[in-house]
Amino acid sequence: MDSSMEKNKSDASCEFQQNLEILRQIEFFAGLPMETLKVFAYLCRRESYTTEDFVFHEDDDDGQAVYIINGQLFLIHETDDGEETLRTYQPGDFIGGLSLLAPGRRLFSLKAGQDTECMVMTREKFAKAIAQFPELVPRIFRSVVDSIRRWDQQLLFAMTEKGLSLEGMTGISAL
């Protein structure tokens, strides 16, 4: 085996280990057995985006979730007057987990604010992995429901702190 093949094998092994460690930290994948996380880590790919590149556009159904390894992504709403930045995502943020579970159009666009590297999981690969471990579906859904409840609670508390009325608001977790 020549040294370039050894280096490629070593790089792939290192990336796999990094992906595995990242997945262990993402709440969406929390509590899954190591065997399953290893499959997911193998199926993830790395993507690089330069400043102003779009990860996805509003109304896309790209079926992917991204974890920011380094760089910065902006969640934006495109209007007739231009772009409105709604949120800035930093390294360690995981975006789009729900898109792994079912088709759905994006409500906003995601764009690189600087050169950014992400770990990406696609719905297709996620579905193939879950097909190998169907007993894990309830755990994944429980994790998603817990995330939705926390988000809902934070939003309702933030509205209360700003003095906004909650009349008629039940929150998404009441669905």
N, C-alpha and C positions, 0 to 999 in steps of 0.2 A: 504494500500500500504506500503510495507516495505521500509526501508531507501535506499537500493541498487537500487530499482526501481525508487525512487524519484531522486537519484543521476544521474542515467542514463538518465532520462527525462530532468533533469537540464543541463547535459553535452550536450545532443543533441540540446537543445534550445540555449545554449551558442554557440555551433559550427555553428548552423544555422545563428545566428546573426552575428558571425564573417564572415561567408561565404558571407552574404548579404553585409556587409561593404566592403569586398574585391572586390566583383563584381561591386559595385558602383564606385570603383577607377580604374577599368580596362577599358582602352579606347575601347576595343572591344565591351564591353557591355554598353558603355556610352550612355546616352540619352534614355535608355529603361525605360518603366514605372516600377514603384515599384512592381506592381503585377507580372510582368514577371520576374523581378530580384528575387523575392521571390521563384518562381518556380525553377529557375536556382540554387539558393542557397540551396534549398532542395535536388536537384538532384546531387549536387557535393559531392565528397567523399574525405576523407583525405588519403594520402599515405605517408608512411615513407620509406626512402631509407638510407641504410648505405653506408659508403665510398666505392667507386668502384662499387656500384650497378648501373645497367643501367636502365634508365627510358624508353628508347627505343633505338633500334639499326638502323643503316643505312639500308635502303631498307625495313624497317617495314612499314606497314600501320596500325598503332595501333589506329588511330582515336581518339586521346585524346589531350587535351590541359592542361597545368599545370601552376599553379601560385605558386611561391616559398614563403612559409610562413617563413621558417627559413632554414639556411644551404646554400649550394652552389652547383651549377650544372655546368659541363663543356660540351660545345658543341665540339665534336671531330670528326675528319675525320680519319677513320681507313685505314691504308696503309699496304703494305707488310712489311715495316720497323717498324710498331707499330702505335701509336696514335699521331695525331697532334691536340693540343688544339687550337681551333679557337676563342673561346670566353668563358668568365666566366659569369655566371648568378648569381645574388644575390637575397636576399629577396625583394619582390615587383615586380619581373620580371614575365611576362606572356609569355609563349612559346607555340606555336602550334595552335593558333587560326584558321588558315586556315584549319587545319585538321578536324575541326568541321563542315566545310561547304561541303567538298567533299573528296572522297578517294584520296590518293596520297602517294607514297612512300617517306619515310624520306630520305633527302639527306645526313644527318649527324647522329651521335649518340649523346645521351645525357646521361651523367654519373654523379653520385654524387661525388663531391670532398670532402665532409664531410657528416656527418649525416644530412639528409635534410628531412623536412616535406613539402609536397605540397598539394594544393587543386587541384583536378582533375575533369575535365568534359569530358565525352565521347561523341563521335559523335552521338551514338545511343540515349542517353538521351537528347542531345541538339536537335536532330531532333524531338523527341517526344514533347518537350516543344514548339518548333517553330510551330509544327502542331496545337497547341492550340492557337497560336498567329500569324497566317500567315501574318497579316498586318504589322508585324515588320520586315519582310525580307528586304524590301528596306532600312530601317534604319541600319540594321546590315551590309548590303553590302556597304552602304555609309561610315560607320565607317572603314571598311576594305580598301576601295579605298583610303580614306584619309590617313590611315596608310601607304599604299604602296607609295603614292605620297611623304609623308614626308621622308620615307626611301630612296626613289629614289633621292630626292633632296639632302639629306645628303650625299649619296654615290657620286653623281656627284660633289658636292662641295668639298668633301674630295679628290677626284681624282684631281681636279683642283689645290687645295692647295699643293698637292704633285708634281705638275708639270707634271702629266700624261695627255696624249692627250685624248681628248674626240671625236676625229674623228671616225665616224662610230658608236658612242654611242648615243642611243636615250633614254635609260632608259626604265624601265618596264612600267612606267606610259604612255608612248607613244603607248602602245599596244591598 
